[in-house]
Amino acid sequence: MRLKKIHTLVLVSSSLVALLYSCNKQFKEDNFTAYFGGEVTNPSNPYVLFCKDNEVIDSVKIDKNNRFFIKFDSLAPGLYTFKNEPEYQYVYFDKNDSIMVRMNAQDFDNSIIFCGRGDQKNNFLMEMYVKNEEDRGKLFDVFDYDIPAFEKNIDSSYQAKKRFYQTKKGAIKWSDDFDVYAQAALDFFHYSKKEIYPMAHQFRTGEDIVEKLPKDFYSYRKQINFNDEKLTTYSPFVNYLTHMLNNVSAIHYHNHYTPVDMALRTNINKLNIADTLIKNKTVKNTVLNNIAFTYLLEDQNMVNNKIFLDTYHKYSTDKSKKNEILKIGNAIQTLKLGNALPNVDLIDQNDKLVLPESFPKQKSVVFLWTEHLSSHMSAVHKKIATLKAAHPDYQFIGICLDKDHKRWKSLLEKNKFNGVIELRAANFEDLKSKWAIMKVHRTIVLDQNGKIKNAFTNLFDVNFEKEL
């Protein structure tokens, strides 16, 4: 069904107040309208985002009374997400559902209450989520248990939640489509425990119990539909798939590999397994993208990145312009040894535009920082001061990733980071895209001609000074 936003209300009229606080109000049934609104206490962001499969459908401003409201002329039944960034949760709409939600952004998950038509099934999802989170908090000691005690513990927990699920399903009489998500919320958290257990047990106790596991320990895998597009972006399934791939891909390797080699081999194995396991192109591409993004976030090695991406491209059919992995892969290719650092807009303390091509042509260390990671901001500048004393032939260029220009200048004045060329990224998204920035610890070393010597290093690495 075509989705069309009719109107976004940012001022609360008397009729909207009635809508918000009379949750039992019955809306006229038709084939078109759907409503979503509510109240956000202590909002962390001035907007509520309404999304489907990670795509933003609507952005709604929270008014002065902390309320928001959206009316759609048609909304396809299914699972959506709403966000008051950085927090998010799910909301499921059947035909003509009109759902209100109340939440406190400072205790987001524990404060959410739905009301209106369609509230019961959504409150079930939240209750199941909270039960799983409470269960998660007790798991650390459970992973120490031997196999029989571990299975007894998690089976008891699962059966209790299954009874809760069956009771609610019978009372609410929800649709088969909703049941896909309800059952996934029940099952995949339980399955994840079993996938995590061998690795967590060995890490905590030193005992490798892989060979001791019962033959039917992972029998549930045969029942899972890994090709169900409905679950592609649903976190219980995504989390399970992550744990399963970590488990299956890691247990074949031994300690004679270096950590860097281990990470590369393990993640290529994940790609191989995903290609074999998943036939649906949409699901497979999503899973491959998740694997790739996570790996590239961890590994900052030019050679390994290329090897990994070659395997990724062999399996992925996602050639869309929105594919972040394609953008990262293309950027990595431009950051080869001997290339010029791609130009991005940088601002100096005199509010003038600076391009990397205008950096003084001498050996340089380019590093990143942000006020939001204050401990890193302090540590990186202390490290730079030490390196500057040991390597006076280098210039050190610090690039702040924050948006607030006045605040950045105030920080520089307050902290007096002497001996550093301090610049601010005018457009972080452009810098991230062109320099393949995945984490703030990234460091780039340039040679005496201003060309790239190593674009993927970390000045906190024990061997970093060898780069200089």
Beta strands, then each sheet from edge to edge (+ up, - down):
strand 1: 5-9
strand 2: 34-41
strand 3: 47-52
strand 4: 55-61
strand 5: 67-72
strand 6: 78-84
strand 7: 87-93
strand 8: 98-104
strand 9: 113-117
strand 10: 346-347
strand 11: 353-354
strand 12: 364-369
strand 13: 395-400
strand 14: 421-425
strand 15: 443-446
strand 16: 452-457
sheet 1: 1+ 5- 2+ 8+ 9-
sheet 2: 4+ 3- 6+ 7-
sheet 3: 11+ 10- 14+ 13+ 12+ 15- 16+
end
